[in-house]
Each structure stands twice: as C-alpha cells, then as structure tokens.
C-alpha cells in the first residue's frame, strides 16, 4: 500500500486532513495549532511531497523522518505531524480491520469517563450548568477559576487578597452545589502568578478538587514544582507541551501527577502513547487535552482504551452545546458521563463532509486580555 495524496479540510476553527492510499483506504487526522491554520497548511503541503509513495504502515519511521527533517520545530510543525500521524494510525487500523487500540496493546476499558466544562462565573449560571451536567449523568466538571473576560473592568483583580478570596469562594460554591459525589477540576488557565498560586492551592484543599490544572504558566518546571510542594491537591499540566521530553522533565521535577498530552499538538498517537508510558512509570495518570474537533476526540479515545493509567478524559463542551456532533456521520455514544469507545476499524468514525462544507473556516483570533491597569494578562 502506498500514500497517494494528502487533502486538507478546514471547517470552523478546525483543520482536518485526509491521507489517501492506492488501496482506497483513507485516514483522518486533525491538527491542533489554534489560530495558525494557514501556517499548518504550509507545513502539511511541504510534508506531502515526502509522503507521496510511502508505505503508511511505517508509522514510527515516518514520524521520526518528519520530526528530524529540520532543525526547527515548534507548535505548528508538531501540529502538522500530529495530523499525519493520526491519519496513518487510522489507515493501518482500517487496513487490518481493527480499532487502533488493538494495535496499541488491546483494550483496557470499553468506555471512558469524561468531564465537561462550566465556563460561567455567577452563582446562578454555575448552578444552572451543574444541574444540566448532572442531569446528563456527568460525574465531573471543569471549573474555570480565572479567565473572566470582564476582569479588565474590575480593579479588584489588582488586589491579591480580593482576587484569591473570590476564586476560593467560587470553588466553595461549586462544591456545595455539586455535593461530595462529584469531582471538580480547577482550571486556572496559567493565569495566576507564582505567589497567587501558592496561596490559592493551599486555601482550596478543603474542597477536595480532583486536580488543579496549570495554576501557573508551565514553562518553568521548578516553579511548577514549588507550587506542587505547597499543596496536597494533585497538579495537572502539559497541554502546551510539544515533545515527550517535557513530560519526562515534569515528572523528574515532581511538578505534576496528572499530565495532559494533546494528541493533535504533541505529535499524534505515536507521541501520546509514549507520554502515557512515561506517566505510568512515575505512578501518574493521563488526562488527554481535547479542545478540538471529533477526530481529536476519537484519537484520544483510542489512547484511553489502550492504557492502564487513564485519569479522566476532557470532552469539549462545544461538541455538546454547539451541535458539532453533526460533524460526524455517527455521533459518539455519550451516556452517564462516559463515552463508549468506537469499536469500528481505525479511529472508528467518519466525517460528515456535507456538514463540514456548511462550516466556513473561522480561525481563532488573537485574544490576549488586558487587566484593569492596561497591562496584558494571561487568560
């Protein structure tokens, strides 16, 4: 079997690819560099020249060739490699007539526990979202602690005590509304300063969150390790990492227990599976990052189904709320807070290209925010 073509499909904020072969088998992939789709297209078209005529079964060899073909790497290049890698695994699974998880060691589970997001800030809005999630069987939710788009209108965010008190009260509210038989995940979105994070993680311990995600920017492993040392709440990080070495360093520095490989940004299934092994060796668990489209979700599920150390899986809220299930010919089977792992060959999904054609490309724009004093702040 040989690769004959690579086609790019853009819909809304997503970039999908189709890898075609001379046997008529087509593999699906998805890239994860939000807002830089044109740059990813350029890399894919450059890689396409190499891919034509290659054996799609040689996944590890192709991955290494693309990864090592240039001195320059980075998120755009790794997103392109991710899309190609996912598509290669899809082709191989389809050619052999098995789900990808069968090629990764076989199934460890047949359904995956997921969490959805609550992206609201007022008590009434949070309560409404929680009631909705629990009515649908969800047993965990991601709570956005920071990132309020209205923060620049409130000078109180410049007062540390006021800010941290507000954040802690939000966690308290969610725990009281959700009850004890529910996991809450605190999404700090890399927006706290180091001293703010050290204070916050200590004060919310009594509300028993499942983990705190990215309390500070993840670029400094020592700083994240310092935050982790100040709390008994597990830290989660890794969604921005673009090589497996960063995950290894995270564990080496004792900076996190949960790690968050993004299958569409890190280098595809090949890289994500290696991260799961690194995590397992350190008694950690993976919580795959998944803010993208259905190919990303399908790829995550194949990894989740093949590893012993899955913590929980992020489920993109817009899939449920914005009817993006229509992007698939057969939507994922979601029930009682779990997604059934597709058992069809490859990724187990088919894109609904008719629906995609009705979704014009709409790349994410630059969206850094400004604080009350006019300075740029993280979100």
C-alpha positions as CSV (number, residue, x, y, z in Angstrom):
1,X,0.0,0.0,0.0
2,X,1.2,3.5,-0.8
3,X,0.1,7.0,0.1
4,X,-1.2,8.8,-3.0
5,X,-2.4,12.2,-1.7
6,X,-2.9,14.4,1.3
7,X,-6.0,16.6,1.3
8,X,-6.7,19.5,3.8
9,X,-10.2,20.2,5.1
10,X,-11.0,23.3,7.1
11,X,-14.3,23.8,8.9
12,X,-15.0,26.5,11.5
13,X,-11.9,26.6,13.7
14,X,-10.7,23.1,12.8
15,X,-8.2,21.7,10.3
16,X,-8.7,18.0,9.3
17,X,-6.6,16.0,6.8
18,X,-7.4,13.0,4.6
19,X,-4.5,10.7,3.7
20,X,-5.4,8.7,0.6
21,X,-3.9,5.4,-0.5
22,X,-3.7,3.4,-3.7
23,X,-5.9,0.7,-1.9
24,X,-8.8,3.2,-1.4
25,X,-8.3,3.4,2.3
26,X,-8.4,6.9,3.7
27,X,-7.0,8.1,7.0
28,X,-8.3,11.0,9.0
29,X,-6.2,13.4,11.1
30,X,-6.6,16.7,12.9
31,X,-4.1,19.5,13.7
32,X,-4.1,21.5,16.9
33,X,-2.4,24.8,16.4
34,X,-5.3,27.1,17.1
35,X,-5.4,30.3,15.1
36,X,-2.4,29.4,12.9
37,X,-4.2,27.1,10.4
38,X,-2.6,28.8,7.4
39,X,0.9,28.1,8.8
40,X,-0.1,24.4,9.5
41,X,-1.3,24.1,5.9
42,X,2.1,25.3,4.7
43,X,3.9,22.6,6.7
44,X,1.4,19.9,5.6
45,X,2.0,20.8,1.9
46,X,5.7,20.6,2.5
47,X,5.4,17.2,4.2
48,X,3.0,16.0,1.4
49,X,5.9,15.9,-1.1
50,X,7.7,13.4,1.1
51,X,4.7,11.3,2.0
52,X,3.5,10.5,-1.5
53,X,4.6,7.0,-2.4
54,X,5.4,6.0,1.2
55,X,4.2,2.9,3.0
56,X,1.6,4.2,5.5
57,X,2.3,1.2,7.8
58,X,5.8,2.6,8.6
59,X,4.3,5.0,11.2
60,X,7.3,5.3,13.6
61,X,9.8,5.7,10.7
62,X,7.6,8.4,9.0
63,X,7.2,10.2,12.4
64,X,10.9,10.3,13.0
65,X,11.7,11.4,9.5
66,X,9.3,14.3,9.6
67,X,10.4,15.2,13.2
68,X,14.1,15.1,12.4
69,X,14.0,16.6,8.9
70,X,14.6,20.2,10.0
71,X,16.5,22.0,12.7
72,X,13.4,24.0,13.5
73,X,10.4,22.6,15.4
74,X,7.6,24.1,17.3
75,X,3.8,24.0,17.7
76,X,3.0,24.5,14.1
77,X,5.3,21.7,12.8
78,X,4.2,19.4,15.6
79,X,0.5,20.0,14.8
80,X,1.1,19.0,11.2
81,X,3.0,15.9,12.3
82,X,0.1,15.1,14.7
83,X,-2.5,15.2,11.9
84,X,-0.4,13.0,9.7
85,X,0.3,10.5,12.5
86,X,-3.3,10.2,13.5
87,X,-4.2,9.6,9.8
88,X,-1.5,6.9,9.5
89,X,-2.9,5.0,12.5
90,X,-6.4,5.3,11.1
91,X,-5.2,3.8,7.8
92,X,-3.4,0.9,9.5
93,X,-6.4,0.1,11.7
94,X,-8.8,0.2,8.7
95,X,-6.4,-2.0,6.6
96,X,-6.2,-4.6,9.3
97,X,-9.9,-4.4,10.2
98,X,-9.3,-3.5,13.8
99,X,-9.7,-0.4,16.1
100,X,-6.4,1.4,16.7
101,X,-6.4,0.4,20.4
102,X,-5.9,-3.2,19.2
103,X,-2.6,-2.1,17.6
104,X,-1.6,-0.4,20.9
105,X,-1.8,-3.5,23.1
106,X,-5.5,-4.2,23.2
107,X,-8.3,-2.7,25.2
108,X,-8.1,-1.9,28.9
109,X,-11.6,-0.5,29.0
110,X,-14.6,-0.2,26.7
111,X,-15.9,3.2,27.9
112,X,-14.1,6.3,29.0
113,X,-15.2,8.6,31.9
114,X,-15.3,12.3,30.7
115,X,-15.7,15.7,32.1
116,X,-17.4,18.7,30.6
117,X,-16.7,22.4,31.3
118,X,-18.6,25.1,33.2
119,X,-17.5,28.4,31.6
120,X,-19.6,30.6,33.8
121,X,-18.8,32.8,36.7
122,X,-22.0,34.0,38.5
123,X,-23.6,31.6,41.1
124,X,-26.9,31.3,39.2
125,X,-25.1,30.5,36.0
126,X,-22.8,27.9,37.7
127,X,-25.8,26.3,39.4
128,X,-27.7,26.1,36.1
129,X,-24.7,24.5,34.3
130,X,-24.1,22.0,37.1
131,X,-27.8,20.9,37.2
132,X,-27.6,20.4,33.4
133,X,-24.4,18.3,33.6
134,X,-25.6,16.2,36.5
135,X,-28.9,15.6,34.7
136,X,-27.0,14.1,31.8
137,X,-25.0,11.8,34.1
138,X,-21.7,13.6,34.3
139,X,-19.8,13.0,37.5
140,X,-17.1,15.6,37.0
141,X,-16.8,19.1,35.6
142,X,-14.0,21.6,34.8
143,X,-14.5,24.9,36.6
144,X,-12.8,28.0,35.1
145,X,-11.3,29.7,38.1
146,X,-9.6,32.6,36.2
147,X,-10.1,33.9,32.7
148,X,-13.2,36.1,33.2
149,X,-13.4,38.2,30.1
150,X,-14.8,41.0,32.2
151,X,-11.7,41.2,34.5
152,X,-10.4,44.4,33.0
153,X,-13.5,46.2,34.3
154,X,-12.8,45.3,37.9
155,X,-9.9,46.9,39.7
156,X,-10.3,44.2,42.5
157,X,-8.2,41.9,40.3
158,X,-5.2,44.0,41.2
159,X,-5.7,43.3,44.9
160,X,-4.3,39.8,45.7
161,X,-6.5,39.2,48.7
162,X,-9.6,40.2,46.9
163,X,-8.7,38.0,43.8
164,X,-7.8,34.9,45.8
165,X,-10.8,35.2,48.1
166,X,-13.1,35.5,45.0
167,X,-11.5,32.4,43.5
168,X,-11.8,30.3,46.7
169,X,-15.4,31.3,47.1
170,X,-16.1,30.1,43.6
171,X,-14.7,26.7,44.5
172,X,-16.6,26.6,47.7
173,X,-19.8,27.4,45.8
174,X,-19.3,24.6,43.3
175,X,-18.5,22.0,46.0
176,X,-21.7,23.0,47.9
177,X,-23.8,22.8,44.8
178,X,-22.2,19.6,43.4
179,X,-22.1,17.7,46.6
180,X,-19.4,15.2,47.6
181,X,-20.2,12.6,45.0
182,X,-18.8,14.7,42.2
183,X,-15.3,15.6,41.0
184,X,-14.4,19.2,40.3
185,X,-11.4,20.1,38.3
186,X,-10.0,23.6,38.8
187,X,-8.8,25.2,35.5
188,X,-6.5,28.2,36.3
189,X,-5.5,28.6,32.7
190,X,-1.9,29.5,33.6
191,X,-3.3,32.9,34.8
192,X,-2.0,33.0,38.4
193,X,1.3,34.5,39.4
194,X,3.6,32.2,41.5
195,X,2.7,33.9,44.8
196,X,-1.0,33.9,44.0
197,X,-0.9,30.2,43.1
198,X,1.0,29.2,46.3
199,X,-1.8,30.9,48.3
200,X,-4.7,29.6,46.2
201,X,-3.7,25.9,46.1
202,X,-3.4,25.8,49.9
203,X,-6.8,27.5,50.6
204,X,-8.9,25.3,48.3
205,X,-7.6,22.0,49.7
206,X,-10.6,21.6,52.0
207,X,-12.9,21.4,48.9
208,X,-11.1,18.3,47.6
209,X,-10.8,19.1,43.9
210,X,-9.6,16.2,41.7
211,X,-6.7,18.3,40.4
212,X,-5.7,21.9,39.7
213,X,-4.8,22.5,36.1
214,X,-2.0,24.8,35.1
215,X,-2.0,27.1,38.2
216,X,0.9,29.0,36.6
217,X,2.5,29.1,33.1
218,X,4.0,25.6,32.5
219,X,7.3,26.8,31.1
220,X,9.3,26.7,34.3
221,X,9.4,23.2,35.8
222,X,11.0,24.3,39.0
223,X,8.3,26.9,39.6
224,X,5.5,24.4,39.0
225,X,7.3,22.0,41.3
226,X,7.3,24.7,44.0
227,X,3.5,25.1,43.6
228,X,3.0,21.4,43.8
229,X,5.1,21.2,47.0
230,X,2.7,23.6,48.7
231,X,-0.5,21.5,48.4
232,X,-1.8,18.0,48.7
233,X,-4.0,18.6,45.6
234,X,-2.6,17.0,42.5
235,X,-1.3,19.3,39.8
236,X,-2.0,18.7,36.1
237,X,-0.1,20.2,33.2
238,X,1.1,19.5,29.8
239,X,-1.4,20.7,27.3
240,X,1.1,23.1,25.7
241,X,4.0,20.6,25.6
242,X,5.2,19.6,22.1
243,X,7.7,16.9,22.9
244,X,7.8,13.9,25.2
245,X,10.9,15.2,27.0
246,X,8.9,18.0,28.6
247,X,6.6,15.4,30.2
248,X,9.6,13.5,31.4
249,X,11.1,16.6,32.9
250,X,7.7,17.3,34.6
251,X,7.9,14.1,36.5
252,X,11.6,14.4,37.1
253,X,11.0,17.7,38.8
254,X,7.9,16.4,40.7
255,X,5.9,19.2,39.1
256,X,2.7,17.2,38.5
257,X,0.9,13.9,38.9
258,X,-1.6,14.2,36.1
259,X,-0.2,15.1,32.6
260,X,-2.2,16.4,29.7
261,X,-0.9,15.3,26.3
262,X,-2.7,16.9,23.3
263,X,-2.8,14.3,20.6
264,X,-3.2,16.9,17.9
265,X,-0.3,19.1,19.1
266,X,2.3,16.8,20.6
267,X,2.8,14.6,17.6
268,X,-0.2,12.3,17.3
269,X,-1.0,8.9,18.8
270,X,2.7,7.8,18.5
271,X,3.8,10.5,20.9
272,X,0.8,10.4,23.2
273,X,1.2,6.7,23.8
274,X,4.8,7.3,24.9
275,X,3.7,10.0,27.3
276,X,1.3,7.5,28.8
277,X,4.2,5.2,29.4
278,X,6.3,7.9,31.0
279,X,3.4,8.7,33.3
280,X,2.8,5.1,34.2
281,X,6.5,4.7,35.1
282,X,6.0,7.6,37.6
283,X,2.7,6.3,39.0
284,X,1.0,9.2,37.3
285,X,-2.2,9.4,35.2
286,X,-3.0,11.0,31.9
287,X,-5.9,13.4,31.2
288,X,-5.6,14.0,27.5
289,X,-6.2,17.6,26.4
290,X,-9.1,17.8,24.0
291,X,-10.4,21.2,23.0
292,X,-10.7,20.4,19.3
293,X,-12.9,18.5,16.8
294,X,-14.2,15.0,16.6
295,X,-11.0,13.5,15.1
296,X,-9.2,14.7,18.2
297,X,-11.8,13.1,20.5
298,X,-11.7,9.8,18.5
299,X,-7.9,9.7,18.7
300,X,-8.0,10.4,22.5
301,X,-10.5,7.6,23.0
302,X,-8.2,5.1,21.2
303,X,-5.3,6.0,23.5
304,X,-7.6,6.0,26.6
305,X,-8.8,2.5,25.7
306,X,-5.3,1.1,25.4
307,X,-3.5,2.5,28.6
308,X,-3.8,1.4,32.2
309,X,-3.3,4.8,33.7
310,X,-6.1,7.0,32.4
311,X,-7.4,9.5,34.9
312,X,-10.3,11.0,33.0
313,X,-10.9,12.4,29.6
314,X,-11.7,16.0,28.7
315,X,-14.8,16.3,26.5
316,X,-15.1,19.5,24.5
317,X,-18.2,21.4,25.7
318,X,-18.9,22.8,22.3
319,X,-19.4,19.3,20.9
320,X,-22.4,19.1,23.2
321,X,-23.5,22.7,23.2
322,X,-22.9,23.8,19.6
323,X,-24.2,20.7,17.8
324,X,-20.7,19.8,16.5
325,X,-21.8,16.2,16.7
326,X,-23.2,16.9,13.2
327,X,-19.6,16.8,12.0
328,X,-19.8,13.0,12.3
329,X,-21.9,10.6,10.3
330,X,-22.5,8.7,13.6
331,X,-22.1,10.8,16.7
332,X,-20.2,9.5,19.8
333,X,-22.3,7.5,22.2
334,X,-22.3,9.5,25.4
335,X,-24.2,8.2,28.4
336,X,-24.0,8.7,32.2
337,X,-20.8,10.7,31.9
338,X,-19.0,8.2,29.7
339,X,-18.2,7.9,26.0
340,X,-18.3,4.4,24.5
341,X,-15.0,3.6,22.7
342,X,-15.8,3.2,19.0
343,X,-15.1,-0.4,18.0
344,X,-15.0,0.0,14.2
345,X,-11.7,-0.2,12.4
346,X,-9.2,2.7,12.7
347,X,-10.5,5.7,14.6
348,X,-14.0,4.3,14.3
349,X,-15.5,7.5,12.9
350,X,-16.4,9.1,9.6
351,X,-16.6,12.8,9.0
352,X,-19.8,14.2,7.6
353,X,-18.3,16.2,4.8
354,X,-21.6,17.7,3.7
355,X,-22.0,19.2,7.2
356,X,-18.4,20.4,7.1
357,X,-18.9,22.3,3.9
358,X,-21.6,24.3,5.7
359,X,-19.0,25.4,8.3
360,X,-16.8,28.1,6.8
361,X,-13.3,28.5,8.1
362,X,-13.2,30.7,11.1
363,X,-9.7,30.7,12.7
364,X,-9.4,31.7,16.3
365,X,-8.1,35.3,16.6
366,X,-5.5,36.8,18.8
367,X,-7.2,37.2,22.2
368,X,-4.8,38.4,24.9
369,X,-6.6,40.4,27.5
370,X,-5.7,43.5,29.5
371,X,-6.0,44.0,33.2
372,X,-7.6,47.0,34.9
373,X,-4.3,48.9,34.7
374,X,-4.0,48.3,30.9
375,X,-1.3,45.7,31.1
376,X,-1.5,42.5,29.1
377,X,-2.5,39.5,31.2
378,X,-2.9,35.7,30.6
379,X,-6.3,34.2,30.2
